[in-house]
């Protein structure tokens, strides 16, 4: 009880004195009253942060924090275009195997006593060579080592040229390099006795200041940051970033509503009806104080069928098609997500990615679904067919909605609710006939989605959880790696997605949307389909 009270008290103190903790330059009373509050960006991370080492930036909570602290060779803009970062330019050989990156000479590591007499130094190509080797080091055990699976070799040619050779052409490779795993780190600090996980040194727009785990994380402005805005002004605009760790979304929203944090991300069931109407608009009580930003998110939510099951009903294409036609996706989004999300009437590739085709999927057609169910029963003699959908508690409402709709059509549906970790293991090992799943893009290329249907990627060794197999699909998939023409590759992606939909190994439910709520005095936050938090261009005005 004393420990809980102490933690709660620390959180209150943090909210009341964050400006003092961050700036240490003047006495103040409360966050809202200090004249410098408009220079601090505050948000909550309810999932906590596991590590500030980019080699372990696997979850969004870690990625958001490390994105403020580190840079890589390249970066992604809000339209998913790869842009220069520490590499000011690059060239690719005609065979698409060799990449040569030319580095800027004005990128400095954050100051640290181990970085020489000036406590800092410029980034050299050898730093990327070290950082990539560290990513591959089995002793480090980085979850991001797979990012370099396509790489044959890499080396620093001199201080400013870093070269990478691929094993085979891979058009999405530059997109992979934008991931935080590929950030540059200083070997002097990483190889010291200092815990790099909790004392990170990078090159990013903000530098590490203080981390009290489960309480707060404070980052300060990097005055030596190399990027400028379109007018030539140095980035970032803000002086600090302050992150709290309230453990639940409801408490997070309460702090946002009270003006104690500047933004919240996502739409949680605990507050969706409080802030939004059924049609997805801000309620009147928030419209004057809150901005809402929304846009496509590279995440497809779906039901999947395990095609190697012994259950004849799951193996039946008739029944799989009937389920796809048997419920109204638009109605589901309206009532269960307050209109946030795009009904999945296309294929598996989500809206926002090249290759997405809105016409290859399924629309609500109960008459056709009934006809397919009756045809299945006639052909198989299975007049009392039952199916079981396995899900987690977070998505129970969606499965119950589908259950009710399908039972109206004559198909008996059971629902099994299990923990997320149990579902993850069971689906990888072919233990579930039908299961709810989602696929968030690891990198912004449709190949990432289509890899789930390549026959050589059967789970548990790969992400093909349905065990879908089609020779024409495999041929298209393999040809896409050597297709350098963007439009031709996009057409191949759409053809592959269409082949998957015709065989219906999945039931696409909806394509997600990024939803962000900010205080009215926040600008420049923006939004992007990979839901990356970029604060370097954020501004706040005095309330």
C-alpha positions as CSV (number, residue, x, y, z in Angstrom):
1,X,0.0,0.0,0.0
2,X,2.9,2.4,0.9
3,X,4.7,1.6,-2.3
4,X,1.5,2.2,-4.4
5,X,1.0,5.6,-2.5
6,X,4.6,6.5,-3.1
7,X,4.3,5.8,-6.9
8,X,1.1,7.8,-7.1
9,X,2.6,10.7,-5.2
10,X,5.6,10.8,-7.6
11,X,3.3,11.0,-10.6
12,X,1.4,13.9,-9.0
13,X,4.7,15.7,-8.3
14,X,5.8,15.0,-11.9
15,X,2.7,16.7,-13.3
16,X,3.0,19.7,-11.0
17,X,6.7,20.3,-11.6
18,X,7.7,18.9,-15.0
19,X,9.0,22.3,-16.1
20,X,11.4,22.4,-13.2
21,X,12.6,18.9,-13.8
22,X,13.1,19.5,-17.5
23,X,14.6,22.9,-17.6
24,X,16.1,23.4,-14.1
25,X,16.3,27.1,-14.8
26,X,13.6,28.8,-12.9
27,X,11.2,28.2,-10.0
28,X,7.6,27.4,-10.9
29,X,4.4,26.3,-9.4
30,X,2.4,24.2,-11.9
31,X,2.8,23.1,-15.5
32,X,-0.2,25.0,-16.8
33,X,1.0,28.3,-15.2
34,X,4.6,28.3,-16.3
35,X,5.5,30.6,-19.2
36,X,7.7,27.8,-20.7
37,X,5.1,25.0,-20.8
38,X,4.6,25.7,-24.5
39,X,8.2,24.4,-25.1
40,X,7.5,21.0,-23.6
41,X,5.6,18.2,-25.4
42,X,3.9,15.8,-23.1
43,X,2.4,12.4,-23.8
44,X,1.7,9.2,-21.9
45,X,2.9,5.7,-22.8
46,X,0.6,3.3,-21.2
47,X,2.4,0.2,-22.5
48,X,5.6,1.4,-20.8
49,X,9.0,1.4,-22.5
50,X,11.3,-1.7,-22.5
51,X,14.5,-0.2,-23.8
52,X,15.9,3.0,-25.3
53,X,18.4,1.0,-27.3
54,X,17.3,1.1,-31.0
55,X,18.5,-2.5,-31.5
56,X,15.5,-3.5,-29.4
57,X,12.9,-1.0,-30.7
58,X,10.3,-3.7,-31.5
59,X,7.1,-2.2,-30.0
60,X,5.6,1.2,-30.8
61,X,6.3,2.5,-27.3
62,X,10.1,1.9,-27.8
63,X,10.0,3.0,-31.5
64,X,8.3,6.4,-30.6
65,X,11.0,7.2,-27.9
66,X,14.0,6.0,-29.9
67,X,12.8,8.0,-32.9
68,X,13.4,11.2,-31.0
69,X,16.9,10.0,-30.0
70,X,18.4,8.3,-33.0
71,X,18.8,8.6,-36.8
72,X,19.6,6.2,-39.6
73,X,20.9,6.5,-43.2
74,X,17.4,7.3,-44.5
75,X,14.0,8.2,-43.1
76,X,10.4,8.0,-44.2
77,X,8.2,11.1,-44.8
78,X,4.5,11.2,-44.1
79,X,3.7,10.0,-47.6
80,X,5.9,6.9,-47.2
81,X,8.6,8.2,-49.5
82,X,12.2,7.4,-48.5
83,X,14.1,10.6,-47.8
84,X,17.8,11.4,-46.9
85,X,18.8,11.5,-43.3
86,X,22.4,11.0,-42.2
87,X,23.0,9.8,-45.8
88,X,22.6,12.9,-48.0
89,X,22.4,10.9,-51.2
90,X,22.8,7.3,-52.5
91,X,23.1,5.3,-55.7
92,X,21.9,1.9,-56.7
93,X,23.7,-0.3,-59.3
94,X,21.9,-1.4,-62.4
95,X,21.5,-5.0,-61.1
96,X,19.9,-3.5,-57.9
97,X,22.3,-5.3,-55.7
98,X,24.8,-2.6,-54.7
99,X,23.9,0.5,-52.6
100,X,26.3,3.3,-52.0
101,X,25.5,5.9,-49.3
102,X,27.2,9.3,-49.0
103,X,27.1,10.6,-45.5
104,X,26.7,14.2,-44.3
105,X,29.7,15.6,-42.4
106,X,27.8,17.7,-39.9
107,X,26.0,15.0,-37.9
108,X,27.2,14.8,-34.2
109,X,26.5,12.3,-31.5
110,X,24.9,13.7,-28.3
111,X,27.6,14.7,-25.8
112,X,29.2,12.1,-23.6
113,X,32.5,12.0,-21.8
114,X,33.6,8.8,-23.7
115,X,33.4,10.6,-27.0
116,X,36.7,12.4,-26.8
117,X,37.9,15.8,-25.5
118,X,34.9,17.7,-27.0
119,X,32.6,15.0,-25.6
120,X,31.2,14.5,-29.1
121,X,32.3,13.7,-32.6
122,X,30.8,13.4,-36.1
123,X,29.3,10.2,-37.4
124,X,31.5,8.2,-39.8
125,X,30.7,5.4,-42.1
126,X,32.5,3.0,-39.7
127,X,29.8,3.8,-37.1
128,X,27.2,2.3,-39.4
129,X,29.5,-0.7,-40.0
130,X,29.7,-1.2,-36.3
131,X,25.9,-0.6,-35.7
132,X,25.0,-3.1,-38.5
133,X,27.4,-5.7,-37.2
134,X,25.9,-5.2,-33.7
135,X,22.5,-5.8,-35.1
136,X,23.6,-9.2,-36.5
137,X,25.6,-10.2,-33.3
138,X,23.9,-13.2,-31.8
139,X,25.2,-12.2,-28.4
140,X,23.2,-8.9,-28.6
141,X,20.1,-10.9,-29.7
142,X,18.4,-8.0,-31.3
143,X,14.9,-8.7,-32.5
144,X,15.7,-6.6,-35.5
145,X,18.5,-8.7,-37.0
146,X,16.0,-10.0,-39.6
147,X,16.0,-6.5,-41.3
148,X,19.4,-7.4,-42.7
149,X,18.5,-10.9,-44.0
150,X,18.6,-9.7,-47.6
151,X,22.1,-8.3,-47.1
152,X,25.2,-10.1,-48.3
153,X,27.8,-7.7,-47.0
154,X,28.4,-4.1,-46.0
155,X,31.5,-1.9,-45.3
156,X,32.8,1.6,-44.8
157,X,34.8,2.6,-47.8
158,X,36.1,5.7,-46.1
159,X,34.7,8.2,-43.5
160,X,31.8,9.3,-45.7
161,X,30.9,6.3,-48.0
162,X,29.0,3.3,-46.7
163,X,28.3,0.4,-49.1
164,X,25.7,-2.4,-48.9
165,X,25.5,-5.5,-51.2
166,X,22.3,-7.5,-51.3
167,X,22.0,-11.3,-51.8
168,X,19.2,-10.6,-54.4
169,X,17.3,-7.6,-55.6
170,X,14.8,-6.3,-53.1
171,X,12.9,-3.2,-54.1
172,X,11.7,-2.5,-50.5
173,X,15.2,-2.4,-49.1
174,X,15.4,1.3,-48.6
175,X,12.1,1.2,-46.7
176,X,13.7,-1.4,-44.4
177,X,16.6,0.9,-43.6
178,X,14.2,3.5,-42.3
179,X,13.4,1.2,-39.3
180,X,14.8,2.3,-35.9
181,X,16.8,-1.0,-35.7
182,X,19.1,0.5,-38.4
183,X,20.0,3.6,-36.3
184,X,23.6,4.6,-35.8
185,X,25.1,4.2,-32.3
186,X,28.6,5.2,-31.0
187,X,30.8,2.1,-30.3
188,X,32.7,3.9,-27.5
189,X,29.6,4.2,-25.3
190,X,27.9,0.9,-26.3
191,X,31.1,-1.0,-25.5
192,X,31.5,0.6,-22.1
193,X,30.2,-0.5,-18.7
194,X,27.3,2.0,-19.1
195,X,23.9,0.5,-19.7
196,X,23.0,1.7,-23.2
197,X,19.4,0.6,-22.7
198,X,18.8,3.3,-20.1
199,X,21.6,5.8,-21.0
200,X,21.3,6.1,-24.8
201,X,23.5,8.3,-26.9
202,X,22.3,9.0,-30.4
203,X,22.2,11.8,-33.0
204,X,18.5,12.6,-32.9
205,X,16.6,15.9,-32.4
206,X,16.3,15.3,-28.7
207,X,18.9,13.8,-26.2
208,X,18.4,11.7,-23.2
209,X,18.0,13.6,-19.9
210,X,16.3,11.4,-17.2
211,X,14.4,8.1,-16.9
212,X,12.6,7.0,-13.8
213,X,11.1,3.7,-15.0
214,X,7.3,3.5,-14.6
215,X,7.2,7.2,-13.6
216,X,8.6,9.5,-16.3
217,X,11.1,9.9,-19.1
218,X,12.5,13.4,-20.0
219,X,14.3,14.3,-23.2
220,X,16.0,17.6,-23.9
221,X,16.5,19.5,-27.2
222,X,19.7,18.6,-29.1
223,X,21.1,22.0,-29.9
224,X,23.6,20.4,-32.4
225,X,20.9,18.7,-34.5
226,X,21.6,18.8,-38.2
227,X,18.2,19.1,-39.8
228,X,16.5,22.4,-40.6
229,X,13.0,23.4,-41.7
230,X,12.1,24.9,-45.1
231,X,13.0,28.4,-43.9
232,X,16.4,27.3,-42.7
233,X,15.5,27.3,-39.0
234,X,17.1,24.7,-36.8
235,X,15.0,21.7,-35.7
236,X,13.5,20.8,-33.3
237,X,11.3,23.7,-32.2
238,X,10.6,22.4,-28.7
239,X,12.9,22.4,-25.7
240,X,11.8,19.1,-24.2
241,X,9.7,15.9,-24.4
242,X,8.1,14.6,-21.2
243,X,6.7,11.0,-21.2
244,X,4.6,9.6,-18.3
245,X,3.6,5.9,-17.8
246,X,0.0,5.8,-16.6
247,X,-0.8,2.2,-17.1
248,X,-4.3,2.4,-18.7
249,X,-5.9,4.3,-21.5
250,X,-8.8,5.6,-19.4
251,X,-6.4,7.4,-17.0
252,X,-4.4,8.7,-20.0
253,X,-7.5,10.2,-21.6
254,X,-8.5,11.8,-18.3
255,X,-5.1,13.5,-18.1
256,X,-5.6,14.7,-21.7
257,X,-9.0,16.0,-21.0
258,X,-7.6,18.0,-18.1
259,X,-4.9,19.4,-20.3
260,X,-2.0,17.7,-18.5
261,X,-0.8,15.9,-21.7
262,X,-0.7,17.2,-25.2
263,X,-1.9,14.2,-27.3
264,X,-3.3,10.7,-27.2
265,X,-3.1,8.2,-30.0
266,X,-5.7,5.6,-31.0
267,X,-9.4,5.1,-30.1
268,X,-9.9,3.0,-26.9
269,X,-13.2,1.5,-25.9
270,X,-12.9,3.2,-22.5
271,X,-13.4,6.7,-24.0
272,X,-14.5,6.3,-27.7
273,X,-18.1,7.2,-26.9
274,X,-17.1,10.0,-24.6
275,X,-15.1,11.9,-27.3
276,X,-16.7,10.8,-30.6
277,X,-20.2,10.5,-32.1
278,X,-21.3,7.3,-33.7
279,X,-20.3,8.7,-37.1
280,X,-16.7,9.4,-35.9
281,X,-16.9,13.2,-35.3
282,X,-15.7,15.1,-32.2
283,X,-18.5,15.7,-29.7
284,X,-19.4,19.4,-29.2
285,X,-17.8,19.5,-25.7
286,X,-14.4,18.7,-27.2
287,X,-14.6,20.4,-30.6
288,X,-13.3,23.8,-29.3
289,X,-10.4,22.4,-27.2
290,X,-9.3,19.3,-29.2
291,X,-8.0,18.6,-32.7
292,X,-8.6,15.2,-34.3
293,X,-6.3,13.9,-37.0
294,X,-7.1,10.7,-38.8
295,X,-5.7,8.8,-41.8
296,X,-5.0,5.3,-43.2
297,X,-2.9,3.0,-41.0
298,X,-1.0,0.1,-42.6
299,X,-2.8,-2.5,-40.5
300,X,-5.3,-5.1,-41.8
301,X,-7.6,-6.8,-39.3
302,X,-8.9,-10.1,-40.4
303,X,-10.0,-13.7,-39.6
304,X,-7.8,-16.5,-40.9
305,X,-8.5,-20.1,-41.8
306,X,-5.9,-22.8,-41.3
307,X,-6.1,-24.6,-44.6
308,X,-4.2,-27.7,-43.5
309,X,-6.8,-28.5,-40.8
310,X,-8.6,-31.8,-40.8
311,X,-12.0,-30.0,-40.5
312,X,-13.8,-30.4,-43.8
313,X,-15.8,-27.3,-43.3
314,X,-12.7,-25.1,-43.1
315,X,-11.3,-26.7,-46.1
316,X,-14.4,-25.9,-48.1
317,X,-14.0,-22.9,-50.3
318,X,-17.8,-22.5,-50.4
319,X,-18.0,-22.0,-46.6
320,X,-15.1,-19.6,-46.6
321,X,-16.7,-17.5,-49.3
322,X,-20.0,-17.6,-47.5
323,X,-18.4,-16.1,-44.4
324,X,-16.8,-13.3,-46.4
325,X,-20.2,-12.4,-47.9
326,X,-22.2,-12.9,-44.7
327,X,-21.8,-9.8,-42.6
328,X,-21.9,-6.0,-43.1
329,X,-18.4,-4.6,-42.6
330,X,-19.6,-0.9,-42.8
331,X,-22.2,-1.5,-40.1
332,X,-19.6,-3.2,-37.9
333,X,-17.2,-0.2,-38.1
334,X,-20.0,2.3,-37.5
335,X,-21.3,0.6,-34.3
336,X,-18.1,-1.0,-32.9
337,X,-15.5,1.7,-33.8
338,X,-17.6,4.9,-34.1
339,X,-16.8,5.0,-37.8
340,X,-13.0,4.8,-37.3
341,X,-11.6,2.3,-39.8
342,X,-12.1,1.5,-43.4
343,X,-14.4,-1.5,-44.2
344,X,-12.2,-4.1,-45.9
345,X,-14.0,-4.6,-49.2
346,X,-10.6,-4.9,-51.0
347,X,-7.9,-7.5,-50.5
348,X,-5.3,-8.1,-47.8
349,X,-3.2,-5.1,-48.9
350,X,-4.5,-2.1,-46.9
351,X,-5.6,1.2,-48.3
352,X,-2.6,3.5,-48.4
353,X,-0.2,1.1,-50.0
354,X,0.6,0.7,-53.8
355,X,-1.1,-2.5,-54.9
356,X,-4.3,-1.9,-52.9
357,X,-7.4,-2.7,-55.0
358,X,-10.8,-1.9,-53.6
359,X,-12.7,-4.1,-56.0
360,X,-11.2,-7.5,-55.5
361,X,-12.8,-8.3,-52.1
362,X,-16.2,-8.9,-50.7
363,X,-19.3,-6.8,-50.0
364,X,-22.2,-7.7,-47.9
365,X,-24.5,-10.2,-49.8
366,X,-26.6,-12.3,-47.4
367,X,-28.5,-14.0,-50.3
368,X,-25.3,-15.2,-51.9
369,X,-23.9,-16.3,-48.5
370,X,-27.1,-18.4,-47.8
371,X,-26.8,-20.0,-51.3
372,X,-23.2,-20.9,-50.7
373,X,-24.0,-22.4,-47.2
374,X,-26.8,-24.5,-48.6
375,X,-24.6,-25.6,-51.5
376,X,-22.0,-26.7,-49.0
377,X,-24.5,-28.6,-46.9
378,X,-25.9,-30.4,-50.0
379,X,-22.5,-31.4,-51.4
380,X,-21.1,-32.6,-48.1
381,X,-24.1,-33.8,-46.2
382,X,-23.0,-31.7,-43.3
383,X,-26.3,-30.1,-42.4
384,X,-25.3,-29.2,-38.8
385,X,-22.0,-27.6,-39.6
386,X,-20.3,-25.6,-36.8
387,X,-17.3,-23.4,-36.8
388,X,-15.3,-22.0,-33.9
389,X,-13.6,-18.6,-34.0
390,X,-10.7,-18.1,-31.6
391,X,-10.0,-14.5,-30.5
392,X,-8.7,-12.4,-27.6
393,X,-10.9,-10.4,-25.3
394,X,-10.0,-7.1,-27.0
395,X,-11.8,-8.3,-30.2
396,X,-14.6,-10.3,-28.7
397,X,-17.2,-7.7,-29.8
398,X,-16.2,-8.0,-33.4
399,X,-16.4,-11.8,-33.3
400,X,-19.8,-11.7,-31.5
401,X,-21.1,-9.4,-34.2
402,X,-20.0,-11.8,-37.0
403,X,-21.4,-14.7,-35.0
404,X,-24.9,-13.2,-34.8
405,X,-24.9,-12.3,-38.5
406,X,-23.8,-15.7,-39.7
407,X,-26.2,-17.6,-37.4
408,X,-29.0,-15.6,-39.1
409,X,-27.9,-17.3,-42.3
410,X,-27.9,-20.8,-40.9
411,X,-24.3,-21.3,-39.8
412,X,-23.6,-22.2,-36.2
413,X,-20.7,-20.2,-34.8
414,X,-18.9,-20.7,-31.5
415,X,-16.4,-18.3,-30.0
416,X,-13.3,-19.2,-27.9
417,X,-11.5,-16.4,-26.0
418,X,-7.9,-17.1,-25.1
419,X,-4.9,-14.9,-23.9
420,X,-3.0,-13.1,-26.7
421,X,0.2,-15.1,-26.0
422,X,-1.6,-18.4,-26.2
423,X,-3.3,-17.4,-29.5
424,X,0.1,-16.3,-31.0
425,X,1.6,-19.7,-30.2
426,X,-1.4,-21.7,-31.3
427,X,-1.8,-20.0,-34.7
428,X,1.9,-20.4,-35.4
429,X,1.6,-24.1,-34.8
430,X,-1.6,-24.8,-36.7
431,X,-3.7,-25.5,-33.6
432,X,-6.6,-23.2,-34.5
433,X,-9.2,-23.6,-37.4
434,X,-10.3,-20.0,-37.5
435,X,-8.6,-17.1,-35.6
436,X,-8.6,-13.4,-35.4
437,X,-5.4,-11.7,-36.4
438,X,-3.9,-8.4,-37.6
439,X,-0.9,-7.5,-39.7
440,X,0.8,-4.2,-39.2
441,X,3.5,-3.4,-41.8
442,X,7.1,-3.9,-40.7
443,X,8.0,-1.7,-43.7
444,X,5.9,0.2,-46.2
445,X,5.7,-2.1,-49.1
446,X,2.9,-4.5,-50.1
447,X,5.5,-7.4,-50.3
448,X,5.4,-7.4,-46.6
449,X,1.7,-8.3,-46.6
450,X,1.9,-10.8,-49.5
451,X,4.7,-12.7,-47.8
452,X,2.0,-14.2,-45.6
453,X,0.8,-16.3,-48.6
454,X,4.1,-17.4,-50.1
455,X,4.3,-21.2,-49.8
456,X,7.9,-21.2,-48.6
457,X,6.9,-19.1,-45.6
458,X,4.7,-21.7,-43.9
459,X,4.4,-21.1,-40.1
460,X,6.0,-21.7,-37.7
461,X,9.2,-20.9,-39.7
462,X,7.5,-18.0,-41.5
463,X,4.4,-15.8,-41.4
464,X,2.1,-17.9,-43.6
465,X,-0.3,-18.9,-40.8
466,X,-3.0,-20.0,-43.2
467,X,-0.7,-22.4,-45.1
468,X,-2.1,-21.0,-48.3
469,X,-0.3,-22.4,-51.4
470,X,-0.7,-21.4,-55.0
471,X,1.9,-21.9,-57.7
472,X,0.9,-18.9,-59.8
473,X,1.0,-16.7,-56.7
474,X,4.5,-18.0,-55.8
475,X,5.7,-17.2,-59.4
476,X,4.3,-13.7,-59.2
477,X,5.9,-13.2,-55.7
478,X,9.3,-14.3,-56.8
479,X,9.1,-12.2,-60.0
480,X,8.3,-9.1,-58.0
481,X,11.8,-9.0,-56.5
482,X,13.5,-8.4,-59.8
483,X,10.8,-6.0,-61.1
484,X,12.3,-2.5,-60.7
485,X,9.5,-0.6,-62.5
486,X,7.2,0.7,-59.8
487,X,4.0,0.5,-61.8
488,X,4.7,-3.0,-63.0
489,X,5.5,-4.2,-59.5
490,X,2.3,-2.5,-58.2
491,X,0.3,-4.5,-60.8
492,X,1.9,-7.7,-59.7
493,X,1.0,-7.0,-56.1
494,X,-2.6,-6.4,-57.1
495,X,-2.7,-9.7,-59.1
496,X,-1.3,-11.6,-56.1
497,X,-3.8,-10.1,-53.7
498,X,-6.6,-11.0,-56.2
499,X,-5.5,-14.6,-56.3
500,X,-5.6,-14.8,-52.5
501,X,-9.1,-13.3,-52.3
502,X,-10.5,-15.8,-54.9
503,X,-9.4,-18.7,-52.6
504,X,-10.5,-16.9,-49.5
505,X,-8.0,-18.2,-46.9
506,X,-8.9,-15.1,-44.8
507,X,-11.8,-12.8,-44.1
508,X,-10.6,-9.2,-44.2
509,X,-12.5,-7.1,-41.6
510,X,-11.2,-3.6,-41.8
511,X,-8.2,-1.5,-42.6
512,X,-7.2,0.5,-39.6
513,X,-6.9,4.2,-39.3
514,X,-4.4,6.3,-37.3
515,X,-6.4,8.6,-35.0
516,X,-4.6,11.3,-33.0
517,X,-6.2,13.8,-30.6
518,X,-4.2,16.9,-29.7
519,X,-4.7,20.0,-27.7
520,X,-5.6,23.0,-29.8
521,X,-2.3,24.7,-29.1
522,X,-0.3,21.9,-30.7
523,X,0.6,22.1,-34.4
524,X,3.0,20.3,-36.7
525,X,2.4,16.8,-35.3
526,X,1.1,15.4,-38.5
527,X,0.1,11.8,-39.2
528,X,1.5,8.9,-41.3
529,X,0.4,5.4,-42.3
530,X,3.0,3.7,-40.1
531,X,1.9,5.6,-37.0
532,X,5.5,6.9,-36.3
533,X,5.7,9.7,-33.8
534,X,7.8,12.5,-35.1
535,X,8.1,15.5,-32.8
536,X,10.9,17.5,-34.3
537,X,8.5,19.8,-36.2
538,X,5.9,20.1,-33.4
539,X,5.1,23.6,-32.1
540,X,3.0,24.7,-29.1
541,X,1.6,28.1,-28.5
542,X,1.0,29.6,-25.1
543,X,-2.5,28.8,-23.9
